């Protein structure tokens, strides 16, 4: 799910959809309005799921999409190599996710973890 917002409402640390990918905003710089145009904002962001850096330049009055990023809890059912099977603690839905490199030794069956879900994609949260 995503909602519309004006560029002037966005803040660093917030989220934006760029190229159909939810991204976390790293920096926003706004230029002064020119003689014949509106002020423009340059937004630099990093993809939540792919880690790729993206940037866009838009007028501050332009509408952009802001993804709804949900942090959810799940219980680890089993660990199969680089993939972990999880069960959501609210909906009891089971699914599989790849294990991030830095969490490989910390994930074991029976533990609770936090995962991020946005625009139909999921990822295990590092924090």
C-alpha positions, 0 to 999 in steps of 0.5 A: 500500500502507498499514499500520496504526499507532496514533496514539501512534506517529506523528511529525511529518514522518511520513505518514498517510492522511486521506480516502484521500489520503496526507499528510505530518504537519505537527504533532501535539498531544496533550491530557491524558486527561480524567475519562471519556476517553482522551487525544486527538491532533490531527493536522495534515497536508498532502496529498502529491499535492494540497497540501491541508491536512487535520486529524483528531482521534483518541484516541491508542489509535486505529488509523490507516493509514500509507501506504508512500511510495516514492522511485524513480528514473526517466529522462526519455524526452521532454518534451511541453509540461507533461508528461514521459514517464518510464521507471522505472529498476528496472521499465523501465515507462514513464508520463507525469507533469505537470511541477511549475512550479519544475522546468520549466527543469531537466527535459530528455531523458536526465536522471535524476529522483526521483519519489514513489509512494504509493497508486497515485499518482505525482509528481515530487519537488522535492528 
